[in-house]
Amino acid sequence: MRRIESICVYCGSADGRDEAHRAAATALGREMAQAGIRLVYGGGALGLMGTVARSVVEAGGEVTGIIPDFLTRKEKLLDDVQETIVVPDMHTRKRLMFERADAFVALPGGIGTLEELVEQMTWAQLGRHQKPILLLSVDDFWKPLLTLLSHMREQGFIRAGHELAYLVAERPSEVVPMLEAAAAHRPPREDGDRKAAERFVERKF
């Protein structure tokens, strides 16, 4: 079994209007710390990003924040984390977040969160990695995206043999078990990407 040792969490630098989103970020951080899983995230102290990172630290877990230098003042740094890496640009940030993570989780967020999530889905679809991707759809936050993906498939733009590989959870407590189960069945070689995608095909709405 391949153990999940670190999870990259994509989420908003704002809190959003639904208190359930903040509660989910807090619960996810606690679940990760209790499982001994390191958080890799965007490095900021604001919004859901700050909430999940503080929750991991408060529960005794470890955090790596990766942030471009031009955002250090805008999003503020979280001093309590064990490791903060300041990089020159967004491309370096995303590359390091990818390299440091064994899996990816998307909490509610804005266009930046969406862009990071879709990039990982695209890379997995193209066979560039086999790391599990999970959408934590608190109060159906990601349902419009899932509906759009289903529409793309129905219209022939997500073709058979090129299905998207992702998981969907509704509660923070489901995240770690689902990712560990996905990692346990992940093929050991790069040429297993297509079979992995077939195992973890998109949910249909």
Contact map, one row per residue, 1 for C-alpha under 8 A:
1110000000000000000000000000000000000000000000000000000000000000000000000000000000000000000000000000000000000000000000000000000000000000000000000000000000000000000000000000000000000011100000000000000000000
1111000000000000000000000000000000000000000000000000000000000000000000000000000000000000000000000000000000000000000000000000000000000000000000000000000000000000000000000000000000010011010000000000000000000
1111100000000000000000000000000000000000000000000000000000000000000000000000000000000000000000000000000000000000000000000000000000000000000000000000000000000000000000000000000000010011000000000000000000000
0111111000000000000000000000000000001000000000000000000000000000000000000000000000000000000000000000011000000000000000000000000000000000000000000000000000000000000000000000000000110010000000000000000000000
0011111000000000000000000000000000011100000000000000000000000000000000000000000000000000000000000000110000000000000000000000000000000000000000000000000000000000000000000000000000000000000000000000000000000
0001111100000000000000000000000000001111000000000000000000000000000000000000000000000000000000000001111000000000000000000000000000000000000000000000000000000000000000000000000000000000000000000000000000000
0001111110000000000000000000000000001111000000000000000000000000000000000000000000000000000000000000111110000000000000000000000000000000000000000000000000000000000000000000000000000000000000000000000000000
0000011111000000000000000000000000000011100000000000000000000000000000000000000000000000000000001101111110000000000000000000000000000000000000000000000000000000000000000000000000000000000000000000000000000
0000001111100000000000000000000000000011100000000000000000000000000000000000000000000000000000000000000111100000000000000000000000000000000000000000000000000000000000000000000000000000000000000000000000000
0000000111110000000000000000000000000000110000001000000000000000000000000000000000000000000000000000000111101000100110000000000000000000000000000000000000000000000000000000000000000000000000000000000000000
0000000011111000000000000000000000000000000000011000000000000000000000000000000000000000000000000000000001111100100000000000000000000000000000000000000000000000000000000000000000000000000000000000000000000
0000000001111111000000000000000000000000000000111000000000000000000000000000000000000000000000000000000000111101100000000000000000000000000000000000000000000000000000000000000000000000000000000000000000000
0000000000111110000000000000000000000000000101111100000000000000000000000010000000000000000000000000000000001000000000000000000000000000000000000000000000000000000000000000000000000000000000000000000000000
0000000000011111000000000000000000000000000001111000000000000000000000000000000000000000000000000000000000001000000000000000000000000000000000000000000000000000000000000000000000000000000000000000000000000
0000000000011111110011000000000000000000000001110000000000000000000000000000000000000000000000000000000000000000000000000000000000000000000000000000000000000000000000000000000000000000000000000000000000000
0000000000010111111010000000000000000000000000100000000000000000000000000000000000000000000000000000000000001000000000000000000000000000000000000000000000000000000000000000000000000000000000000000000000000
0000000000000011111000000000000000000000000000000000000000000000000000000000000000000000000000000000000000000000000000000000000000000000000000000000000000000000000000000000000000000000000000000000000000000
0000000000000011111111000000000000000000000000000000000000000000000000000000000000000000000000000000000000000000000000000000000000000000000000000000000000000000000000000000000000000000000000000000000000000
0000000000000001111111100000000000000000000000000000000000000000000000000000000000000000000000000000000000000000000000000000000000000000000000000000000000000000000000000000000000000000000000000000000000000
0000000000000000011111110000000000000000000000000000000000000000000000000000000000000000000000000000000000000000000000000000000000000000011000000000000000000000000000000000000000000000000000000000000000000
0000000000000011011111111000000000000000000000010000000000000000000000000000000000000000000000000000000000110000000000000000000000000000010000000000000000000000000000000000000000000000000000000000000000000
0000000000000010011111111100000000000000000000010010000000000000000000000000000000000000000000000000000000000000000000000000000000000000000000000000000000000000000000000000000000000000000000000000000000000
0000000000000000001111111110000000000000000000000000000000000000000000000000000000000000000000000000000000000000000000000000000000000000000000000000000000000000000000000000000000000000000000000000000000000
0000000000000000000111111111000000000000000000000000000000000000000000000000000000000000000000000000000000000000000000000000000000000000010000000000000000000000000000000011000000000000000000000000000000000
0000000000000000000011111111100000000000000000010011001000000000000000000000000000000000000000000000000000100000000000000000000000000000000000000000000000000000000000000001000000000000000000000000000000000
0000000000000000000001111111110000000000000000000011001000000000000000000000000000000000000000000000000000000000000000000000000000000000000000000000000000000000000000000000000000000000000000000000000000000
0000000000000000000000111111111000000000000000000001001000000000000000000000000000000000000000000000000000000000000000000000000000000000000000000000000000000000000000000001100000000000000000000000000000000
0000000000000000000000011111111100000000000000000001000000000000000000000000000000000000000000000000000000000000000000000000000000000000000000000000000000000000000000000001101000000000000000000000000000000
0000000000000000000000001111111110000010000000000001111100100000000000000000000000000000000000000000000000000000000000000000000000000000000000000000000000000000000000000000000000000000000000000000000000000
0000000000000000000000000111111111000000000000000000001101100000000000000000000000000000000000000000000000000000000000000000000000000000000000000000000000000000000000000000000000000000000000000000000000000
0000000000000000000000000011111111100000000000000000000000000000000000000000000000000000000000000000000000000000000000000000000000000000000000000000000000000000000000000001100100000000000000000000000000000
0000000000000000000000000001111111111110000000000000000100001000000000000000000000000000000000000000000000000000000000000000000000000000000000000000000000000000000000000000000100000000000000000000000000000
0000000000000000000000000000111111111100000000000000000110111100000000000000000000000000000000000000000000000000000000000000000000000000000000000000000000000000000000000000000000000000000000000000000000000
0000000000000000000000000000011111111000000000000000000000111000000000000000000000000000000000000000000000000000000000000000000000000000000000000000000000000000000000000000000000000000000000000000000000000
0000000000000000000000000000001111111000000000000000000000000000000000000000000000000000000000000000000000000000000000000000000000000000000000000000000000000000000000000000000100000000000000000000000000000
0000100000000000000000000000000111111100000000000000000000001000000000000000000000000000000000000000000000000000000000000000000000000000000000000000000000000000000000000000000000000000000000000000000000000
0001111000000000000000000000000111111110000000000000000000001100000000000000000000000000000000000000000000000000000000000000000000000000000000000000000000000000000000000000000000000000000000000000000000000
0000111000000000000000000000000110011111000000000000000000001111000000000000000000000000000000000000000000000000000000000000000000000000000000000000000000000000000000000000000000000000000000000000000000000
0000011110000000000000000000100100001111100000000000100100000111000000000000000000000000000000000000000000000000000000000000000000000000000000000000000000000000000000000000000000000000000000000000000000000
0000011110000000000000000000000000000111110000000000000000000011110000000000000000000000000000001001100000000000000000000000000000000000000000000000000000000000000000000000000000000000000000000000000000000
0000000111000000000000000000000000000011111000001000100000000011110000000000000000000000000000001000000000000000000000000000000000000000000000000000000000000000000000000000000000000000000000000000000000000
0000000001000000000000000000000000000001111100001000000000000000111000000000000000000000000010000000000000000000000000000000000000000000000000000000000000000000000000000000000000000000000000000000000000000
0000000000000000000000000000000000000000111110001100000000000001111000000000110000011000000000000000000000000000000000000000000000000000000000000000000000000000000000000000000000000000000000000000000000000
0000000000001000000000000000000000000000011111001100000000000000101000010011110000000000000000000000000000000000000000000000000000000000000000000000000000000000000000000000000000000000000000000000000000000
0000000000000000000000000000000000000000001111101110100000000000000000000011110000000000000000000000000000000000000000000000000000000000000000000000000000000000000000000000000000000000000000000000000000000
0000000000001110000000000000000000000000000111111110000000000000000000000011000000000000000000000000000000000000000000000000000000000000000000000000000000000000000000000000000000000000000000000000000000000
0000000000011111000000000000000000000000000011111110000000000000000000000000000000000000000000000000000000000000000000000000000000000000000000000000000000000000000000000000000000000000000000000000000000000
0000000000111110000011001000000000000000000001111111000000000000000000000000000000000000000000000000000000000000000000000000000000000000000000000000000000000000000000000000000000000000000000000000000000000
0000000001111100000000000000000000000000111111111111100000000000000000000000000000000000000000000000000000000000000000000000000000000000000000000000000000000000000000000000000000000000000000000000000000000
0000000000001000000000000000000000000000001111111111110000000000000000000000010000000000000000000000000000000000000000000000000000000000000000000000000000000000000000000000000000000000000000000000000000000
0000000000000000000001001100000000000000000011111111111000000000000000000000000000000000000000000000000000000000000000000000000000000000000000000000000000000000000000000000000000000000000000000000000000000
0000000000000000000000001111100000000000000000011111111100000000000000000000000000000000000000000000000000000000000000000000000000000000000000000000000000000000000000000000000000000000000000000000000000000
0000000000000000000000000000100000000010100010001111111110000010000000000000000010000000000000000000000000000000000000000000000000000000000000000000000000000000000000000000000000000000000000000000000000000
0000000000000000000000000000100000000000000000000111111111000000000000000000000110000000000000000000000000000000000000000000000000000000000000000000000000000000000000000000000000000000000000000000000000000
0000000000000000000000001110110000000000000000000011111111100000000000000000000000000000000000000000000000000000000000000000000000000000000000000000000000000000000000000000000000000000000000000000000000000
0000000000000000000000000000110110000010000000000001111111111110000000000000000000000000000000000000000000000000000000000000000000000000000000000000000000000000000000000000000000000000000000000000000000000
0000000000000000000000000000000010000000000000000000111111111110000000000000000110000000000000000000000000000000000000000000000000000000000000000000000000000000000000000000000000000000000000000000000000000
0000000000000000000000000000010000000000000000000000011111111000000000000000000000000000000000000000000000000000000000000000000000000000000000000000000000000000000000000000000000000000000000000000000000000
0000000000000000000000000000110011000000000000000000001111111000000000000000000000000000000000000000000000000000000000000000000000000000000000000000000000000000000000000000000000000000000000000000000000000
0000000000000000000000000000000011000000000000000000000111111100000000000000000000000000000000000000000000000000000000000000000000000000000000000000000000000000000000000000000000000000000000000000000000000
0000000000000000000000000000000111011100000000000000000111111110000000000000000000000000000000000000000000000000000000000000000000000000000000000000000000000000000000000000000000000000000000000000000000000
0000000000000000000000000000000010001110000000000000000110011111000000000000000011000000000000000000000000000000000000000000000000000000000000000000000000000000000000000000000000000000000000000000000000000
0000000000000000000000000000000000000111100000000000100110001111100000000000000011100000000000000000000000000000000000000000000000000000000000000000000000000000000000000000000000000000000000000000000000000
0000000000000000000000000000000000000111101000000000000000000111110000000000000011111000000000000000000000000000000000000000000000000000000000000000000000000000000000000000000000000000000000000000000000000
0000000000000000000000000000000000000001111100000000000000000011111000000000000010111000000000000000000000000000000000000000000000000000000000000000000000000000000000000000000000000000000000000000000000000
0000000000000000000000000000000000000001111000000000000000000001111100000000000000011110000010011000000000000000000000000000000000000000000000000000000000000000000000000000000000000000000000000000000000000
0000000000000000000000000000000000000000011100000000000000000000111110110000000000011110010010000000000000000000000000000000000000000000000000000000000000000000000000000000000000000000000000000000000000000
0000000000000000000000000000000000000000000000000000000000000000011111110000000000000111110010000000000000000000000000000000000000000000000000000000000000000000000000000000000000000000000000000000000000000
0000000000000000000000000000000000000000000000000000000000000000001111110000000000000111100000000000000000000000000000000000000000000000000000000000000000000000000000000000000000000000000000000000000000000
0000000000000000000000000000000000000000000000000000000000000000000111111100000000000001100000000000000000000000000000000000000000000000000000000000000000000000000000000000000000000000000000000000000000000
0000000000000000000000000000000000000000000000000000000000000000001111111111000000000000000000000000000000000000000000000000000000000000000000000000000000000000000000000000000000000000000000000000000000000
0000000000000000000000000000000000000000000100000000000000000000001111111111100000000000000000000000000000000000000000000000000000000000000000000000000000000000000000000000000000000000000000000000000000000
0000000000000000000000000000000000000000000000000000000000000000000001111111100000000000000000000000000000000000000000000000000000000000000000000000000000000000000000000000000000000000000000000000000000000
0000000000000000000000000000000000000000000000000000000000000000000001111111000000000000000000000000000000000000000000000000000000000000000000000000000000000000000000000000000000000000000000000000000000000
0000000000001000000000000000000000000000000111000000000000000000000000111111100000000000000000000000000000000000000000000000000000000000000000000000000000000000000000000000000000000000000000000000000000000
0000000000000000000000000000000000000000000111000000000000000000000000111111110000000000000000000000000000000000000000000000000000000000000000000000000000000000000000000000000000000000000000000000000000000
0000000000000000000000000000000000000000001110000000000000000000000000011011111000000000000000000000000000000000000000000000000000000000000000000000000000000000000000000000000000000000000000000000000000000
0000000000000000000000000000000000000000001110000100000000000000000000000001111110000000000000000000000000000000000000000000000000000000000000000000000000000000000000000000000000000000000000000000000000000
0000000000000000000000000000000000000000000000000000000000000000000000000000111110000000000000000000000000000000000000000000000000000000000000000000000000000000000000000000000000000000000000000000000000000
0000000000000000000000000000000000000000000000000000010010000000000000000000011111000000000000000000000000000000000000000000000000000000000000000000000000000000000000000000000000000000000000000000000000000
0000000000000000000000000000000000000000000000000000110010000111100000000000011111110000000000000000000000000000000000000000000000000000000000000000000000000000000000000000000000000000000000000000000000000
0000000000000000000000000000000000000000000000000000000000000111000000000000000111110000000000000000000000000000000000000000000000000000000000000000000000000000000000000000000000000000000000000000000000000
0000000000000000000000000000000000000000000000000000000000000011100000000000000011111000000000000000000000000000000000000000000000000000000000000000000000000000000000000000000000000000000000000000000000000
0000000000000000000000000000000000000000001000000000000000000001111000000000000011111100000000000000000000000000000000000000000000000000000000000000000000000000000000000000000000000000000000000000000000000
0000000000000000000000000000000000000000001000000000000000000001111000000000000000111110000000000000000000000000000000000000000000000000000000000000000000000000000000000000000000000000000000000000000000000
0000000000000000000000000000000000000000000000000000000000000000011110000000000000011111000000000000000000000000000000000000000000000000000000000000000000000000000000000000000000000000000000000000000000000
0000000000000000000000000000000000000000000000000000000000000000011110000000000000001111110110000000000000000000000000000000000000000000000000000000000000000000000000000000000000000000000000000000000000000
0000000000000000000000000000000000000000000000000000000000000000000111000000000000000111110100000000000000000000000000000000000000000000000000000000000000000000000000000000000000000000000000000000000000000
0000000000000000000000000000000000000000000000000000000000000000000111000000000000000011111110000000000000000000000000000000000000000000000000000000000000000000000000000000000000000000000000000000000000000
0000000000000000000000000000000000000000000000000000000000000000001100000000000000000011111111000000000000000000000000000000000000000000000000000000000000000000000000000000000000000000000000000000000000000
0000000000000000000000000000000000000000000000000000000000000000000000000000000000000000111111100000000000000000000000000000000000000000000000000000000000000000000000000000000000000000000000000000000000000
0000000000000000000000000000000000000000000000000000000000000000000000000000000000000011111111110000000000000000000000000000000000000000000000000000000000000000000000000000000000000000000000000000000000000
0000000000000000000000000000000000000000010000000000000000000000011100000000000000000010111111111000000000000000000000000000000000000000000000000000000000000000000000000000000000000000000000000000000000000
0000000000000000000000000000000000000000000000000000000000000000000000000000000000000000011111111100000000000000000100000000000000000000000000000000000000000000000000000000000000000000000000000000000000000
0000000000000000000000000000000000000000000000000000000000000000000000000000000000000000001111111110000000000000000000000000000000000000000000000000000000000000000000000000000000000000000000000000000000000
0000000000000000000000000000000000000000000000000000000000000000010000000000000000000000000111111111000000000000000000000000000000000000000000000000000000000000000000000000000000000000000000000000000000000
0000000100000000000000000000000000000001100000000000000000000000010000000000000000000000000011111111100000000000000000000000000000000000000000000000000000000000000000000000000000000000000000000000000000000
0000000100000000000000000000000000000000000000000000000000000000000000000000000000000000000001111111100000000000000000000000000000000000000000000000000000000000000000000000000000000000000000000000000000000
0000000000000000000000000000000000000000000000000000000000000000000000000000000000000000000000111111100000000000000000000000000000000000000000000000000000000000000000000000000000000000000000000000000000000
0000010100000000000000000000000000000001000000000000000000000000000000000000000000000000000000011111110000000000000000000000000000000000000000000000000000000000000000000000000000000000000000000000000000000
0000111100000000000000000000000000000001000000000000000000000000000000000000000000000000000000001111111100000000000000000000000000000000000000000000000000000000000000000000000000000000000000000000000000000
0001111100000000000000000000000000000000000000000000000000000000000000000000000000000000000000000001111100000000000000000000000000110000000000000000000000000000000000000000000000000000000000000000000000000
0001011100000000000000000000000000000000000000000000000000000000000000000000000000000000000000000000111110000000000000000000000000111000000000000000000000000000000000000000000000100000000000000000000000000
0000001111000000000000000000000000000000000000000000000000000000000000000000000000000000000000000000111111000000000000000000000000111100000000000000000000000000000000000000000000000000000000000000000000000
0000001111000000000000000000000000000000000000000000000000000000000000000000000000000000000000000000001111100000000000000000000000001111000000000000000000000000000000000000000000000000000000000000000000000
0000000011100000000000000000000000000000000000000000000000000000000000000000000000000000000000000000000111110000100010000000000000000111000000000000000000000000000000000000000000000000000000000000000000000
0000000011110000000010001000000000000000000000000000000000000000000000000000000000000000000000000000000011111000000000000000000000000011110000000000000000000000000000000000000000000000000000000000000000000
0000000000110000000010000000000000000000000000000000000000000000000000000000000000000000000000000000000001111100100000000000000000000001110011000000000000000000000000000000000000000000000000000000000000000
0000000001111101000000000000000000000000000000000000000000000000000000000000000000000000000000000000000000111111110000000000000000000000000000000000000000000000000000000000000000000000000000000000000000000
0000000000110000000000000000000000000000000000000000000000000000000000000000000000000000000000000000000000011111110000000000000000000000000000000000000000000000000000000000000000000000000000000000000000000
0000000000000000000000000000000000000000000000000000000000000000000000000000000000000000000000000000000000001111111000000000000000000000000000000000000000000000000000000000000000000000000000000000000000000
0000000000010000000000000000000000000000000000000000000000000000000000000000000000000000000000000000000000001111111100000000000000000000000000000000000000000000000000000000000000000000000000000000000000000
0000000001110000000000000000000000000000000000000000000000000000000000000000000000000000000000000000000001011111111110000000000000000000000000000000000000000000000000000000000000000000000000000000000000000
0000000000000000000000000000000000000000000000000000000000000000000000000000000000000000000000000000000000001111111111000000000000000000000000000000000000000000000000000000000000000000000000000000000000000
0000000000000000000000000000000000000000000000000000000000000000000000000000000000000000000000000000000000000011111111100000000000000000000000000000000000000000000000000000000000000000000000000000000000000
0000000001000000000000000000000000000000000000000000000000000000000000000000000000000000000001000000000000000001111111110000000000000000000000000000000000000000000000000000000000000000000000000000000000000
0000000001000000000000000000000000000000000000000000000000000000000000000000000000000000000000000000000001000000111111111000000000000000000000000000000000000000000000000000000000000000000000000000000000000
0000000000000000000000000000000000000000000000000000000000000000000000000000000000000000000000000000000000000000011111111100000000000000000000000000000000000000000000000000000000000000000000000000000000000
0000000000000000000000000000000000000000000000000000000000000000000000000000000000000000000000000000000000000000001111111110000000000000000000000000000000000000000000000000000000000000000000000000000000000
0000000000000000000000000000000000000000000000000000000000000000000000000000000000000000000000000000000000000000000111111111000000001000000000000000000000000000000000000000000000000000000000000000000000000
0000000000000000000000000000000000000000000000000000000000000000000000000000000000000000000000000000000000000000000011111111100000001000000000000000000000000000000111000000000000000000000000000000000000000
0000000000000000000000000000000000000000000000000000000000000000000000000000000000000000000000000000000000000000000001111111110000000000000000000000000000000000000100000000000000000000000000000000000000000
0000000000000000000000000000000000000000000000000000000000000000000000000000000000000000000000000000000000000000000000111111111110000000000000000000000000000000000000000000000000000000000000000000000000000
0000000000000000000000000000000000000000000000000000000000000000000000000000000000000000000000000000000000000000000000011111111111100000000000000000000000000000000110000000000000000000000000001000000000000
0000000000000000000000000000000000000000000000000000000000000000000000000000000000000000000000000000000000000000000000001111111100000000000000000000000000000000011110000000000000000000000000000000100000000
0000000000000000000000000000000000000000000000000000000000000000000000000000000000000000000000000000000000000000000000000111111100000000000000000000000000000000010000000000000000000000000000000000000000000
0000000000000000000000000000000000000000000000000000000000000000000000000000000000000000000000000000000000000000000000000011111111000000000000000000000000000000000000000000000000000000000001001100000000000
0000000000000000000000000000000000000000000000000000000000000000000000000000000000000000000000000000000000000000000000000011111111000000000000000000000000000000000000000000000000000000000000000000000000000
0000000000000000000000000000000000000000000000000000000000000000000000000000000000000000000000000000000000000000000000000011001111100000000000000000000000000000000000000000000000000000000001001000000000000
0000000000000000000000000000000000000000000000000000000000000000000000000000000000000000000000000000000000000000000000000001001111110000000000000000000000000000000000000000000000000000011001001001000000000
0000000000000000000000000000000000000000000000000000000000000000000000000000000000000000000000000000011100000000000000000001000011111000000000000000000000000000000000000000000000000010000000000000000000000
0000000000000000000000000000000000000000000000000000000000000000000000000000000000000000000000000000011100000000000000000000000001111100000000000000000000000000000011100000000000100110000000000000000000000
0000000000000000000000000000000000000000000000000000000000000000000000000000000000000000000000000000001110000000000000011000000000111110000000000000000000000000000011100000000000100000000000000000000000000
0000000000000000000000000000000000000000000000000000000000000000000000000000000000000000000000000000000111000000000000000000000000011111000000000000000000000000000001111000001000100000000000000000000000000
0000000000000000000000000000000000000000000000000000000000000000000000000000000000000000000000000000000011100000000000000000000000001111100001000000000000000000000001111000000000000000000000000000000000000
0000000000000000000000000000000000000000000000000000000000000000000000000000000000000000000000000000000011110000000000000000000000000111110001000000000000000000000000011111001000000000000000000000000000000
0000000000000000000000000000000000000000000000000000000000000000000000000000000000000000000000000000000000110000000000000000000000000011111111100000000000000000000000011110000000000000000000000000000000000
0000000000000000000110010000000000000000000000000000000000000000000000000000000000000000000000000000000000110000000000000000000000000001111111000000000000000000000000000110000000000000000000000000000000000
0000000000000000000100000000000000000000000000000000000000000000000000000000000000000000000000000000000000000000000000000000000000000000111110000000000000000000000000000100000000000000000000000000000000000
0000000000000000000000000000000000000000000000000000000000000000000000000000000000000000000000000000000000000000000000000000000000000000111111100000000000000000000000000100000000000000000000000000000000000
0000000000000000000000000000000000000000000000000000000000000000000000000000000000000000000000000000000000010000000000000000000000000000111111110000000000000000000000000000000000000000000000000000000000000
0000000000000000000000000000000000000000000000000000000000000000000000000000000000000000000000000000000000010000000000000000000000000011110111111100000000000000000000000000000000000000000000000000000000000
0000000000000000000000000000000000000000000000000000000000000000000000000000000000000000000000000000000000000000000000000000000000000000100111111110000000000000000000000000000000000000000000000000000000001
0000000000000000000000000000000000000000000000000000000000000000000000000000000000000000000000000000000000000000000000000000000000000000000011111111000000000000000000000000000000000000000000000000000000000
0000000000000000000000000000000000000000000000000000000000000000000000000000000000000000000000000000000000000000000000000000000000000000000001111111100000000000000000000000000000000000000000000000000000000
0000000000000000000000000000000000000000000000000000000000000000000000000000000000000000000000000000000000000000000000000000000000000000000001111111110000000000000000000000000000000000000000000000000000111
0000000000000000000000000000000000000000000000000000000000000000000000000000000000000000000000000000000000000000000000000000000000000000000000111111111000000000000000000000000000000000000000000000000000011
0000000000000000000000000000000000000000000000000000000000000000000000000000000000000000000000000000000000000000000000000000000000000000000000011111111100000000000000000000000000000000000000000000000000000
0000000000000000000000000000000000000000000000000000000000000000000000000000000000000000000000000000000000000000000000000000000000000000000000001111111110000000000000000000000000000000000000000000000000000
0000000000000000000000000000000000000000000000000000000000000000000000000000000000000000000000000000000000000000000000000000000000000000000000000111111111000000000000000000000000000000000000000000000000011
0000000000000000000000000000000000000000000000000000000000000000000000000000000000000000000000000000000000000000000000000000000000000000000000000011111111100000000000000000000000000000000000000000000000000
0000000000000000000000000000000000000000000000000000000000000000000000000000000000000000000000000000000000000000000000000000000000000000000000000001111111111100000000000000000000000000000000000000000000000
0000000000000000000000000000000000000000000000000000000000000000000000000000000000000000000000000000000000000000000000000000000000000000000000000000111111111110000000000000000000000000000000000000000000000
0000000000000000000000000000000000000000000000000000000000000000000000000000000000000000000000000000000000000000000000000000000000000000000000000000011111111100000000000000000000000000000000000000000000000
0000000000000000000000000000000000000000000000000000000000000000000000000000000000000000000000000000000000000000000000000000000000000000000000000000001111111100000000000000000000000000000000000000000000000
0000000000000000000000000000000000000000000000000000000000000000000000000000000000000000000000000000000000000000000000000000000000000000000000000000000111111110000000000000000000000000000000000000000000000
0000000000000000000000000000000000000000000000000000000000000000000000000000000000000000000000000000000000000000000000000000000000000000000000000000000111111110000000000000000000000000000000000000000000000
0000000000000000000000000000000000000000000000000000000000000000000000000000000000000000000000000000000000000000000000000000000000000000000000000000000111111111011100000000000000000000000000000000000000000
0000000000000000000000000000000000000000000000000000000000000000000000000000000000000000000000000000000000000000000000000000000000000000000000000000000010011111111000000000000000000000000000000000000000000
0000000000000000000000000000000000000000000000000000000000000000000000000000000000000000000000000000000000000000000000000000000000000000000000000000000000000111111000000000000000000000000000000000000000000
0000000000000000000000000000000000000000000000000000000000000000000000000000000000000000000000000000000000000000000000000000000000000000000000000000000000000011111000000000000000000000000000000100010000000
0000000000000000000000000000000000000000000000000000000000000000000000000000000000000000000000000000000000000000000000000000110000000000000000000000000000000111111100000000000000000000000000000100100000000
0000000000000000000000000000000000000000000000000000000000000000000000000000000000000000000000000000000000000000000000000000100000000000000000000000000000000111111110000000000000000000000000000000110011000
0000000000000000000000000000000000000000000000000000000000000000000000000000000000000000000000000000000000000000000000001101100000000000000000000000000000000100011111000000000000000000000000000000100111000
0000000000000000000000000000000000000000000000000000000000000000000000000000000000000000000000000000000000000000000000001001100000011000000000000000000000000000001111100000000000000000000000000001111111000
0000000000000000000000000000000000000000000000000000000000000000000000000000000000000000000000000000000000000000000000001000000000011110000000000000000000000000000111110000000000000000000000000000000111000
0000000000000000000000000000000000000000000000000000000000000000000000000000000000000000000000000000000000000000000000000000000000011110000000000000000000000000000011111000000001000000000000000000000111100
0000000000000000000000000000000000000000000000000000000000000000000000000000000000000000000000000000000000000000000000000000000000000111100000000000000000000000000001111100000000000000000000000000000000100
0000000000000000000000000000000000000000000000000000000000000000000000000000000000000000000000000000000000000000000000000000000000000111100000000000000000000000000000111111011000000000000000000000000000000
0000000000000000000000000000000000000000000000000000000000000000000000000000000000000000000000000000000000000000000000000000000000000001111100000000000000000000000000011111010000000000000000000000000000000
0000000000000000000000010000000000000000000000000000000000000000000000000000000000000000000000000000000000000000000000000000000000000001110000000000000000000000000000001111111000000000000000000000000000000
0000000000000000000000011011001000000000000000000000000000000000000000000000000000000000000000000000000000000000000000000000000000000001000000000000000000000000000000001111111000000000000000000000000000000
0000000000000000000000000011001000000000000000000000000000000000000000000000000000000000000000000000000000000000000000000000000000000000000000000000000000000000000000000011111110000000000000000000000000000
0000000000000000000000000000000000000000000000000000000000000000000000000000000000000000000000000000000000000000000000000000000000000000000000000000000000000000000000001111111111000000000000000000000000000
0000000000000000000000000001000000000000000000000000000000000000000000000000000000000000000000000000000000000000000000000000000000000101000000000000000000000000000000001011111111100000000000000000000000000
0000000000000000000000000000001100100000000000000000000000000000000000000000000000000000000000000000000000000000000000000000000000000000000000000000000000000000000000000000111111110000000000000000000000000
0000000000000000000000000000000000000000000000000000000000000000000000000000000000000000000000000000000000000000000000000000000000000000000000000000000000000000000000000000111111111000000000000000000000000
0000000000000000000000000000000000000000000000000000000000000000000000000000000000000000000000000000000000000000000000000000000000000000000000000000000000000000000000100000011111111100000000000000000000000
0001000000000000000000000000000000000000000000000000000000000000000000000000000000000000000000000000001000000000000000000000000000011100000000000000000000000000000000000000001111111110000000000000000000000
0111000000000000000000000000000000000000000000000000000000000000000000000000000000000000000000000000000000000000000000000000000000000000000000000000000000000000000000000000000111111111000000000000000000000
0000000000000000000000000000000000000000000000000000000000000000000000000000000000000000000000000000000000000000000000000000000000000000000000000000000000000000000000000000000011111111100000000000000000000
0000000000000000000000000000000000000000000000000000000000000000000000000000000000000000000000000000000000000000000000000000000000010000000000000000000000000000000000000000000001111111110000000000000100000
1111000000000000000000000000000000000000000000000000000000000000000000000000000000000000000000000000000000000000000000000000000000110000000000000000000000000000000000000000000000111111110000000000000000000
1110000000000000000000000000000000000000000000000000000000000000000000000000000000000000000000000000000000000000000000000000000000000000000000000000000000000000000000000000000000011111110000000000000000000
1000000000000000000000000000000000000000000000000000000000000000000000000000000000000000000000000000000000000000000000000000000000000000000000000000000000000000000000000000000000001111111000000001000000000
0100000000000000000000000000000000000000000000000000000000000000000000000000000000000000000000000000000000000000000000000000000001000000000000000000000000000000000000000000000000000111111100010001000000000
0000000000000000000000000000000000000000000000000000000000000000000000000000000000000000000000000000000000000000000000000000000001000000000000000000000000000000000000000000000000000000111111011011000000000
0000000000000000000000000000000000000000000000000000000000000000000000000000000000000000000000000000000000000000000000000000000000000000000000000000000000000000000000000000000000000000011111010000000000000
0000000000000000000000000000000000000000000000000000000000000000000000000000000000000000000000000000000000000000000000000000000000000000000000000000000000000000000000000000000000000000001111111000000000000
0000000000000000000000000000000000000000000000000000000000000000000000000000000000000000000000000000000000000000000000000000001011000000000000000000000000000000000000000000000000000000001111111000000000000
0000000000000000000000000000000000000000000000000000000000000000000000000000000000000000000000000000000000000000000000000000000000000000000000000000000000000000000000000000000000000000000011111100000000000
0000000000000000000000000000000000000000000000000000000000000000000000000000000000000000000000000000000000000000000000000000000000000000000000000000000000000000000000000000000000000000011111111111000000000
0000000000000000000000000000000000000000000000000000000000000000000000000000000000000000000000000000000000000000000000000001001011000000000000000000000000000000000000000000000000000000001011111111100000000
0000000000000000000000000000000000000000000000000000000000000000000000000000000000000000000000000000000000000000000000000000001000000000000000000000000000000000110000000000000000000000000000111111110000000
0000000000000000000000000000000000000000000000000000000000000000000000000000000000000000000000000000000000000000000000000000000000000000000000000000000000000000000000000000000000000000001000011111111000000
0000000000000000000000000000000000000000000000000000000000000000000000000000000000000000000000000000000000000000000000000000000001000000000000000000000000000000000010000000000000000000111000011111111100000
0000000000000000000000000000000000000000000000000000000000000000000000000000000000000000000000000000000000000000000000000000100000000000000000000000000000000000011110000000000000000000000000001111111110000
0000000000000000000000000000000000000000000000000000000000000000000000000000000000000000000000000000000000000000000000000000000000000000000000000000000000000000101010000000000000000000000000000111111110000
0000000000000000000000000000000000000000000000000000000000000000000000000000000000000000000000000000000000000000000000000000000000000000000000000000000000000000000010000000000000000000000000000011111110000
0000000000000000000000000000000000000000000000000000000000000000000000000000000000000000000000000000000000000000000000000000000000000000000000000000000000000000000111100000000000000100000000000001111111000
0000000000000000000000000000000000000000000000000000000000000000000000000000000000000000000000000000000000000000000000000000000000000000000000000000000000000000001111100000000000000000000000000000111111100
0000000000000000000000000000000000000000000000000000000000000000000000000000000000000000000000000000000000000000000000000000000000000000000000000000000000000000001111100000000000000000000000000000000111110
0000000000000000000000000000000000000000000000000000000000000000000000000000000000000000000000000000000000000000000000000000000000000000000000000100000000000000000000110000000000000000000000000000000011111
0000000000000000000000000000000000000000000000000000000000000000000000000000000000000000000000000000000000000000000000000000000000000000000000000110010000000000000000000000000000000000000000000000000001111
0000000000000000000000000000000000000000000000000000000000000000000000000000000000000000000000000000000000000000000000000000000000000000000000100110010000000000000000000000000000000000000000000000000000111
